[in-house]
Amino acid sequence: MEMITYLSRVDLFKGLSEDELQQLNHITPLEARPKGTVIASPYMEHKVLYIIKSGTVRLYKITEEGKELTLDILGTGHLFGEITSFRTGVPLFAVTMEDSVICEMDSGQFRKVITEKPELALKYIEIVTARLQETEDMLEYMAYGSVRKRLLFLFNKLVTKFNSGPRSDGEWIPLPVEMTHQELASMTGSIRETVTPILNQLVDEGILRKEGNRKPYWIHRSRLQAALSEPK
């Protein structure tokens, strides 16, 4: 019953009856994946659709210089896989950023589901379209934006994706997962020595705050958005 409840909260499957969700339950096995597990890559033959039950997953590509460039970070209820991100023409990798539990559905099963339920195909198209737009935005920032702008864009993307509801503690919003300076550098196609002073500057400006080692950053949303809109 827990899995049925979970599937009913995934955007793609909202509106399905309990019987329909029960059918999905039989074809979406769960697997625990430790932090740092590469779940999918362009070189893996086993093609499936992945749905995140818990945890966080980073999607990234390898640049021509051999650096990792993060294109998306996904959390509970998000989906990815061969029939989403891996068909955009960009060879992507997916790695867990923390211990995660992942549901898997092979592409044949998924195509059968959306054939029988055309409304799911429309929802799926909306999800993929939004993902493509986010990817294009990130690539534009990578091509033309400073490292500061890339970091601001990444933080804004994270707080928008994971913290859309109102909070009781004002405009301060926690990031979904703790990230080191090196990880943030990798996510923005930079190096730690460049990223660290920029992060310190954002703290001084009251855009970021951190409440201890090995704790996620907190973001002041309106200050972040104001900084992101600045021309520099």
N, C-alpha and C positions, 0 to 999 in steps of 0.2 A: 504493500500500500504506500510505503514511503516513496518508492520509485514512481508510482502513478502520480502522486502529488507533485513530485519534482517535475516530471514531464509536462504536467498541466501548466507549469509556470514558465516553461521555455516559450519564448515568443512564437517560434515556428509552430508549436503544437497547441497554442491557446485556442479554445473553442471546440476541441475534440471531445467526444463523449467518453465516459469512463470505459466503455467497452472498446472503443478505438484506441484509447491510451493503453489498455490492457494488452491489446495486440502488439503495440509498439514495445511494451515492456519485455515481450518474449524475444525481440530481435535487437535489443540494446543492452548487451552485457556490460557490466561495470568492471573496471580494472584500476587498481591503485597504482599511481605513478610517482615515484620519489622526486624530490626537487632535482633539477638538472637532467631529467630524462628527455632525450630527443624522441618525441612521439612520432613525428612525420618529417620526411625530407623528400626532395625530388628523386632521390636514389632508392627509396623504398618501394618495393613492388606491391606490397599489400595496401590497396587503396580503400579508404573508408571515410565516412563522415564521422567526425568526432563532436560530442557534446560534453561540455564541462559541467559535471555535477558539483564539484567543489574544487577550489584552488585557482591558480592563475597560470596562463600559458602565454608565452611570447612568440610571435611570428616574426621572422627576420629573413633577410636575404644576405648573400655574400657579395660585396662590391668587387669591382675589378681590382681594387687594391688589396683584397683579401680581408677587409673589415666586415664585421657584422653590422647591418643596418636594420634596426627594428621598424617594422611597418605597422604592427598592431600588438596590443596586449589585451587578452580576453579573460573574462572571469566566469563565475557561475551563470549557467544558462546560455552562454554564447556557444556558437558552433563554428567549425572550420573543417577543412579537409580537402580531398582531391576534387570534390565537386563544388568547392567554394573558392578559397584563395589559390589553390593549386591549378586553377584553370584560368587565371588572369594573365598568363604569359610571363609571370615573374616566378622563378623557381624559389620557393619558400621553405624554410625549416620551421618546426614548431617544437619548443622546449618548455618544460614546466619550470616556473619560477619559484614554486613551493610545492610541498607534497600535495598531490591532486588526485581526484577520482574522475575518471573519464568514461563516458558511455561511447560505444562504438557501433556503427551501423554500416554495413558494406554498401557500396554505391548502387549495386543492383537492387538491394532491398529498399533503399531510399527512393530510387526511381519508381519502383513499384508503388510505394506509398503515395508519392505525389501524382502518379498517374490515376490512382483510385480517388484521390482527394485534390482536385484542381485548385481549391482555395489555398492549399499548402504550397503549391507551386508559385502562386502569386506572392505569398508571404516570403517565400524563399528568394524570389527575384528582388523584392524590396531589401532584404538583408544583404544580398550580394551587391546590389547597387550602392547601398550606403557604405559597405566595406571598400568598394572600388574608389568611391569619392574620398574616403579617409586616406587611402593609399596614395592617391594622386596629390592630395594636400601635403602629406608627409614628404613625398618626393620633390614637390615644389620648394618646400622649406629647405630640404637638403641641398637642392641645386642653387638656391639664391639667398637663403637666410644665413645669418651668423649663427655661431654655436649657441649664443644666448637665446636667439629666436627659436632654434630647434628645441632647446630645453623647455622654454615657455610653452611651445606648441605641444610637446610631449606631455607636460604636466596638465595642460588644459584638456587634452584628449582624455587623460586618465580620470580627472575629477568629473568630467562630463559623462564618461562611460560608466563609472562605478558609483557615483554619488549624486544622482539626479534629484533626490528628494530633499525636503527641508531638514535642517539640523537644529538641534537645541543649543548648540554652542556657537551660534552666529555664523560667520562666513568661513571659518576655518574648517577645512575638509581633509581627512586623512587619506593618503594614498593607500591603495589596496594591499600593497606588499612593500617590504623594506628593500631598498635598492642601494648598492654601494656606488661610490663615485665612479669606479671602473665600469660597473654595469651601465650607469647612465651615460658614460662616455661611449661605450659600445652601441648603445641604443640610438645615439645621435651622430654616429660616424666620426667621433672625435677621439681625443686621448684624455686620460685622467688629469694630466698636468694642466690642460686647458679648462676642463670642466670644473675642477675644484675651486678656483678663485671666483668663477661665475656663480657657483652655488653659494659661496660665502657672501657674495654681493647681494644675491637675492634674499638671503637671510637678513642682511643689514637693511634692506629696503622694506622688510616686513612682508615679503611675498611668501617666503618659506619659513618654517620653524621645525625644529627637531627636538624631541623631548627625552633624548638619551641614545646611547649607542645601541645598534641593532634594533632601532625603532623606525617605523616609516616616517617620511616627511609629512608635515601638514601644510596645506596650501590655503592662502587667503584668496578666495576665488575672484572677487572684484578687482583686487590689486593685480592679480595675475592677468586678468583680461585687459586691464588698462595698459599694462606693460606690453602685452602681446600686440596691442593696436598701435603702439608707438612706431614711428618710421625707422628708428635705428636698429 
